[in-house]
């Protein structure tokens, strides 16, 4: 493994930033993590159109969906 890549444990952390995501070696996993990062970012940018409570709910739902996808992927590895 390239030392610039995240470790197995690190790449499955619940929250990653863009730089960390870019260091995930497996392209499929990187794409999953980046997809949800973008969805959360878009929700945050639209915060002026939704209440804080609704934003929190959306972010939590996206986090749960991401973890389900990541878990399925991880189980396949």
N, CA, C and O atoms as a MOPAC input file, in Angstrom:
PM7 MOZYME 1SCF
protein

 N      0.84700 1    -1.18100 1     0.00000 1
 C      0.00000 1     0.00000 1     0.00000 1
 C      0.89100 1     1.24300 1     0.00000 1
 O      1.87600 1     1.31500 1     0.73500 1
 N      0.54100 1     2.18200 1    -0.80600 1
 C      1.24900 1     3.45800 1    -0.87900 1
 C      1.06000 1     4.18400 1     0.45300 1
 O     -0.04700 1     4.21800 1     0.98900 1
 N      2.11800 1     4.75500 1     0.98000 1
 C      2.00500 1     5.40500 1     2.28500 1
 C      1.12000 1     6.65200 1     2.24600 1
 O      0.73600 1     7.16600 1     3.29700 1
 N      0.79500 1     7.13800 1     1.06100 1
 C     -0.11200 1     8.27400 1     0.94000 1
 C     -1.57700 1     7.85600 1     1.04100 1
 O     -2.45100 1     8.69900 1     1.24000 1
 N     -1.84400 1     6.56800 1     0.90500 1
 C     -3.22100 1     6.08700 1     1.00200 1
 C     -3.62600 1     5.93200 1     2.46700 1
 O     -2.79100 1     5.71700 1     3.34600 1
 N     -4.91900 1     6.04800 1     2.69500 1
 C     -5.42700 1     5.83400 1     4.05200 1
 C     -5.33400 1     4.35900 1     4.41000 1
 O     -5.39100 1     3.49100 1     3.53900 1
 N     -5.19500 1     4.09300 1     5.67700 1
 C     -5.19900 1     2.70300 1     6.14400 1
 C     -6.61700 1     2.14600 1     6.02800 1
 O     -7.57700 1     2.89200 1     5.83300 1
 N     -6.72900 1     0.84900 1     6.15000 1
 C     -8.03900 1     0.18600 1     6.11400 1
 C     -8.97900 1     0.81800 1     7.14900 1
 O    -10.13100 1     1.12500 1     6.84500 1
 N     -8.48500 1     1.00500 1     8.34500 1
 C     -9.30100 1     1.57700 1     9.42100 1
 C     -9.70400 1     3.01200 1     9.10700 1
 O    -10.86300 1     3.38700 1     9.28300 1
 N     -8.75400 1     3.81100 1     8.64500 1
 C     -9.02200 1     5.22300 1     8.36900 1
 C    -10.05000 1     5.42700 1     7.26900 1
 O    -10.88500 1     6.32500 1     7.37500 1
 N    -10.01400 1     4.62000 1     6.21800 1
 C    -10.92100 1     4.83300 1     5.09700 1
 C    -12.37200 1     4.50200 1     5.43200 1
 O    -13.27900 1     4.87300 1     4.68700 1
 N    -12.59700 1     3.81000 1     6.54300 1
 C    -13.95900 1     3.47500 1     6.95400 1
 C    -14.44000 1     4.32300 1     8.13300 1
 O    -15.48100 1     4.03300 1     8.72400 1
 N    -13.68700 1     5.36700 1     8.47300 1
 C    -14.15700 1     6.28700 1     9.51900 1
 C    -15.48400 1     6.89000 1     9.06900 1
 O    -15.75000 1     7.01300 1     7.87400 1
 N    -16.30000 1     7.25800 1    10.02600 1
 C    -17.62300 1     7.79200 1     9.70600 1
 C    -17.55200 1     9.10600 1     8.94400 1
 O    -18.34000 1     9.33300 1     8.02600 1
 N    -16.62600 1     9.96400 1     9.31200 1
 C    -16.52200 1    11.27000 1     8.66500 1
 C    -15.11800 1    11.45200 1     8.10800 1
 O    -14.12000 1    11.29800 1     8.81300 1
 N    -15.06900 1    11.78600 1     6.81600 1
 C    -13.81000 1    12.07200 1     6.14800 1
 C    -13.93000 1    13.40400 1     5.42500 1
 O    -15.01100 1    13.77300 1     4.96700 1
 N    -12.82100 1    14.12200 1     5.32500 1
 C    -12.83200 1    15.33800 1     4.51800 1
 C    -12.40500 1    14.99000 1     3.09200 1
 O    -12.03100 1    13.85000 1     2.81500 1
 N    -12.46100 1    15.96600 1     2.19200 1
 C    -12.14100 1    15.71300 1     0.78900 1
 C    -10.71600 1    15.19400 1     0.59800 1
 O    -10.48600 1    14.29500 1    -0.21000 1
 N     -9.77600 1    15.74800 1     1.32500 1
 C     -8.38600 1    15.31800 1     1.19500 1
 C     -8.24400 1    13.84900 1     1.60000 1
 O     -7.55600 1    13.07600 1     0.93300 1
 N     -8.89600 1    13.47700 1     2.69200 1
 C     -8.84000 1    12.07800 1     3.13700 1
 C     -9.49900 1    11.16300 1     2.10600 1
 O     -8.97000 1    10.09900 1     1.78400 1
 N    -10.63500 1    11.57400 1     1.59900 1
 C    -11.33600 1    10.76800 1     0.59600 1
 C    -10.45000 1    10.55600 1    -0.62500 1
 O    -10.40800 1     9.45800 1    -1.18000 1
 N     -9.75300 1    11.58600 1    -1.03700 1
 C     -8.88400 1    11.47000 1    -2.21900 1
 C     -7.74900 1    10.47600 1    -1.99700 1
 O     -7.14200 1    10.01000 1    -2.96100 1
 N     -7.45500 1    10.14600 1    -0.74700 1
 C     -6.37700 1     9.21100 1    -0.41600 1
 C     -6.86100 1     7.77400 1    -0.24600 1
 O     -6.08300 1     6.90600 1     0.15100 1
 N     -8.13600 1     7.50900 1    -0.54000 1
 C     -8.64600 1     6.13100 1    -0.48900 1
 C     -8.17800 1     5.42700 1    -1.75400 1
 O     -8.41900 1     5.89900 1    -2.86500 1
 N     -7.52300 1     4.31900 1    -1.57900 1
 C     -6.91600 1     3.61800 1    -2.71400 1
 C     -7.96600 1     3.01600 1    -3.65100 1
 O     -7.83900 1     3.12700 1    -4.87000 1
 N     -8.98400 1     2.39100 1    -3.10300 1
 C     -9.99400 1     1.72300 1    -3.92200 1
 C    -10.92300 1     2.75700 1    -4.56100 1
 O    -11.56900 1     3.53000 1    -3.85400 1
 N    -10.99200 1     2.77100 1    -5.86000 1
 C    -11.77200 1     3.76800 1    -6.59700 1
 C    -13.26000 1     3.68200 1    -6.27600 1
 O    -13.91200 1     4.71400 1    -6.11500 1
 N    -13.80400 1     2.48400 1    -6.18100 1
 C    -15.24000 1     2.33800 1    -5.87900 1
 C    -15.58000 1     2.93400 1    -4.51800 1
 O    -16.55700 1     3.67000 1    -4.38100 1
 N    -14.78300 1     2.61800 1    -3.53100 1
 C    -15.01600 1     3.14200 1    -2.18800 1
 C    -14.83300 1     4.66000 1    -2.17600 1
 O    -15.60700 1     5.38300 1    -1.54800 1
 N    -13.80800 1     5.12700 1    -2.87000 1
 C    -13.57300 1     6.57300 1    -2.95300 1
 C    -14.78700 1     7.27100 1    -3.57800 1
 O    -15.20600 1     8.32700 1    -3.10300 1
 N    -15.34400 1     6.69600 1    -4.62400 1
 C    -16.52000 1     7.28200 1    -5.28500 1
 C    -17.73500 1     7.32900 1    -4.35700 1
 O    -18.46800 1     8.31800 1    -4.34800 1
 N    -17.95100 1     6.27600 1    -3.58300 1
 C    -19.06200 1     6.24800 1    -2.62900 1
 C    -18.88700 1     7.35900 1    -1.60000 1
 O    -19.81400 1     8.12500 1    -1.33500 1
 N    -17.69300 1     7.43900 1    -1.02400 1
 C    -17.44800 1     8.44000 1     0.01300 1
 C    -17.57800 1     9.86000 1    -0.55500 1
 O    -18.11800 1    10.74400 1     0.11200 1
 N    -17.09100 1    10.08100 1    -1.77200 1
 C    -17.15700 1    11.40900 1    -2.38100 1
 C    -18.60100 1    11.77700 1    -2.74300 1
 O    -18.99700 1    12.93500 1    -2.61700 1
 N    -19.37300 1    10.80400 1    -3.18600 1
 C    -20.78100 1    11.05200 1    -3.52100 1
 C    -21.51400 1    11.62400 1    -2.30800 1
 O    -22.23300 1    12.61700 1    -2.42600 1
 N    -21.33700 1    11.01100 1    -1.17000 1
 C    -22.04100 1    11.48300 1     0.02400 1
 C    -21.45100 1    12.77300 1     0.57100 1
 O    -22.16900 1    13.58100 1     1.16000 1
 N    -20.14700 1    12.97600 1     0.38300 1
 C    -19.56700 1    14.25100 1     0.77900 1
 C    -20.22200 1    15.37300 1    -0.01100 1
 O    -20.57300 1    16.41000 1     0.55200 1
 N    -20.38900 1    15.17100 1    -1.31600 1
 C    -21.01800 1    16.18900 1    -2.16900 1
 C    -22.48700 1    16.41500 1    -1.79000 1
 O    -22.94700 1    17.55600 1    -1.75200 1
 N    -23.21200 1    15.34700 1    -1.51500 1
 C    -24.62500 1    15.48600 1    -1.13000 1
 C    -24.77000 1    16.27800 1     0.17200 1
 O    -25.64800 1    17.13200 1     0.28600 1
 N    -23.91300 1    15.99600 1     1.14500 1
 C    -23.95800 1    16.75300 1     2.39900 1
 C    -23.56800 1    18.21100 1     2.16800 1
 O    -24.16400 1    19.11500 1     2.75200 1
 N    -22.58900 1    18.43400 1     1.33400 1
 C    -22.14200 1    19.78600 1     1.01500 1
 C    -23.25800 1    20.57600 1     0.32900 1
 O    -23.48500 1    21.74100 1     0.65400 1
 N    -23.95200 1    19.94600 1    -0.61700 1
 C    -25.07100 1    20.60100 1    -1.29800 1
 C    -26.18300 1    20.94900 1    -0.31200 1
 O    -26.76400 1    22.03100 1    -0.38900 1
 N    -26.47700 1    20.04600 1     0.60600 1
 C    -27.50500 1    20.31800 1     1.61200 1
 C    -27.08400 1    21.50900 1     2.47800 1
 O    -27.89900 1    22.37900 1     2.78400 1
 N    -25.82900 1    21.54100 1     2.86200 1
 C    -25.33300 1    22.64300 1     3.68000 1
 C    -25.43400 1    23.97300 1     2.92600 1
 O    -25.82000 1    24.98800 1     3.50700 1
 N    -25.09200 1    23.96800 1     1.64500 1
 C    -25.16100 1    25.19200 1     0.84700 1
 C    -26.59600 1    25.69600 1     0.70100 1
 O    -26.82200 1    26.88700 1     0.48700 1
 N    -27.56100 1    24.78600 1     0.81800 1
 C    -28.97800 1    25.14900 1     0.68800 1
 C    -29.60600 1    25.45200 1     2.04600 1
 O    -30.82900 1    25.52900 1     2.16000 1
 N    -28.78100 1    25.62200 1     3.06700 1
 C    -29.28700 1    25.79300 1     4.43100 1
 C    -30.20000 1    27.00100 1     4.59100 1
 O    -31.05300 1    27.00600 1     5.47800 1
 N    -30.04300 1    28.02300 1     3.75800 1
 C    -30.90400 1    29.20200 1     3.88700 1
 C    -32.34400 1    28.90800 1     3.44600 1
 O    -33.24900 1    29.68700 1     3.74500 1
 N    -32.56200 1    27.79800 1     2.74300 1
 C    -33.90100 1    27.40800 1     2.30200 1
 C    -34.56500 1    26.37800 1     3.21100 1
 O    -35.73900 1    26.05400 1     3.03700 1
 N    -33.81100 1    25.86600 1     4.17700 1
 C    -34.36800 1    24.85300 1     5.07900 1
 C    -33.99600 1    25.18600 1     6.52500 1
 O    -33.00500 1    25.86700 1     6.78800 1
 N    -34.79700 1    24.70100 1     7.43300 1
 C    -34.54100 1    24.95900 1     8.85800 1
 C    -33.31600 1    24.17800 1     9.32600 1
 O    -32.91400 1    23.19700 1     8.70100 1
 N    -32.73500 1    24.62400 1    10.42800 1
 C    -31.59300 1    23.91700 1    11.00200 1
 C    -31.95900 1    22.47800 1    11.35300 1
 O    -31.17100 1    21.55600 1    11.14200 1
 N    -33.15500 1    22.29900 1    11.88700 1
 C    -33.60500 1    20.95900 1    12.26600 1
 C    -33.69300 1    20.05600 1    11.03500 1
 O    -33.26500 1    18.90300 1    11.07400 1
 N    -34.24800 1    20.58300 1     9.94800 1
 C    -34.37200 1    19.80400 1     8.71900 1
 C    -32.98700 1    19.50200 1     8.14600 1
 O    -32.74500 1    18.40100 1     7.65100 1
 N    -32.08100 1    20.47400 1     8.21300 1
 C    -30.72100 1    20.26200 1     7.73100 1
 C    -30.05100 1    19.13600 1     8.52100 1
 O    -29.42000 1    18.25500 1     7.93700 1
 N    -30.18800 1    19.16600 1     9.82800 1
 C    -29.61700 1    18.10300 1    10.66400 1
 C    -30.19100 1    16.74700 1    10.28200 1
 O    -29.46400 1    15.75600 1    10.22000 1
 N    -31.48600 1    16.70200 1    10.02700 1
 C    -32.15100 1    15.45100 1     9.63900 1
 C    -31.60700 1    14.94900 1     8.29700 1
 O    -31.32900 1    13.75900 1     8.14200 1
 N    -31.45900 1    15.83900 1     7.34900 1
 C    -30.94500 1    15.46600 1     6.02800 1
 C    -29.51800 1    14.94500 1     6.14000 1
 O    -29.18200 1    13.91400 1     5.55700 1
 N    -28.68500 1    15.65300 1     6.88400 1
 C    -27.28800 1    15.24400 1     7.06100 1
 C    -27.21500 1    13.86600 1     7.71700 1
 O    -26.42100 1    13.02200 1     7.30300 1
 N    -28.03400 1    13.63700 1     8.73100 1
 C    -28.04600 1    12.33800 1     9.41700 1
 C    -28.51400 1    11.22600 1     8.48600 1
 O    -27.93900 1    10.13700 1     8.48900 1
 N    -29.54500 1    11.48200 1     7.69300 1
 C    -30.03600 1    10.47300 1     6.73800 1
 C    -28.95500 1    10.13100 1     5.71300 1
 O    -28.75800 1     8.96200 1     5.38200 1
 N    -28.26400 1    11.14000 1     5.21500 1
 C    -27.18200 1    10.90400 1     4.25800 1
 C    -26.04900 1    10.11300 1     4.90100 1
 O    -25.48100 1     9.22000 1     4.27200 1
 N    -25.71800 1    10.43300 1     6.14500 1
 C    -24.66200 1     9.70500 1     6.85700 1
 C    -25.02100 1     8.23100 1     7.00100 1
 O    -24.18200 1     7.35300 1     6.79700 1
 N    -26.28200 1     7.96900 1     7.35800 1
 C    -26.72400 1     6.58400 1     7.51000 1
 C    -26.69400 1     5.82800 1     6.18400 1
 O    -26.26600 1     4.67500 1     6.13400 1
 N    -27.14300 1     6.46800 1     5.12300 1
 C    -27.10100 1     5.83600 1     3.80000 1
 C    -25.66700 1     5.53600 1     3.38800 1
 O    -25.36900 1     4.46200 1     2.86500 1
 N    -24.78400 1     6.49900 1     3.63000 1
 C    -23.37900 1     6.29600 1     3.28800 1
 C    -22.80900 1     5.11400 1     4.05500 1
 O    -22.12900 1     4.26800 1     3.47400 1
 N    -23.07600 1     5.04700 1     5.33700 1
 C    -22.53000 1     3.95600 1     6.15200 1
 C    -23.07500 1     2.59600 1     5.69300 1
 O    -22.36100 1     1.59400 1     5.73300 1
 N    -24.33700 1     2.56600 1     5.25800 1
 C    -24.87900 1     1.30500 1     4.72500 1
 C    -24.13700 1     0.90000 1     3.45700 1
 O    -23.78000 1    -0.26600 1     3.29100 1
 N    -23.90500 1     1.85100 1     2.56900 1
 C    -23.17400 1     1.53700 1     1.33500 1
 C    -21.74900 1     1.11800 1     1.64100 1
 O    -21.24600 1     0.14900 1     1.07300 1
 N    -21.11000 1     1.83000 1     2.52000 1
 C    -19.73300 1     1.52100 1     2.87300 1
 C    -19.66100 1     0.13500 1     3.53800 1
 O    -18.74900 1    -0.64600 1     3.26700 1
 N    -20.62500 1    -0.15100 1     4.40000 1
 C    -20.65000 1    -1.45600 1     5.07200 1
 C    -20.82600 1    -2.58100 1     4.06900 1
 O    -20.13300 1    -3.59500 1     4.14300 1
 N    -21.74900 1    -2.40900 1     3.13300 1
 C    -21.93600 1    -3.44000 1     2.10100 1
 C    -20.65700 1    -3.61300 1     1.30700 1
 O    -20.24600 1    -4.73400 1     1.01100 1
 N    -20.03500 1    -2.50700 1     0.96600 1
 C    -18.78600 1    -2.57700 1     0.21100 1
 C    -17.71500 1    -3.28200 1     1.03300 1
 O    -16.99800 1    -4.14600 1     0.53000 1
 N    -17.61700 1    -2.90900 1     2.27700 1
 C    -16.60400 1    -3.47400 1     3.15900 1
 C    -16.81900 1    -4.96800 1     3.33900 1
 O    -15.85200 1    -5.72600 1     3.40300 1
 N    -18.04900 1    -5.39500 1     3.42100 1
 C    -18.35100 1    -6.81800 1     3.55200 1
 C    -17.97800 1    -7.60100 1     2.30200 1
 O    -17.69300 1    -8.79700 1     2.36000 1
 N    -17.98600 1    -6.89600 1     1.15800 1
 C    -17.62700 1    -7.54900 1    -0.09600 1
 C    -16.12000 1    -7.71400 1    -0.25700 1
 O    -15.65000 1    -8.53700 1    -1.04300 1
 N    -15.37700 1    -6.92200 1     0.49700 1
 C    -13.91700 1    -6.92600 1     0.34600 1
 C    -13.33600 1    -8.17200 1     0.97800 1
 O    -12.12000 1    -8.36500 1     0.95800 1

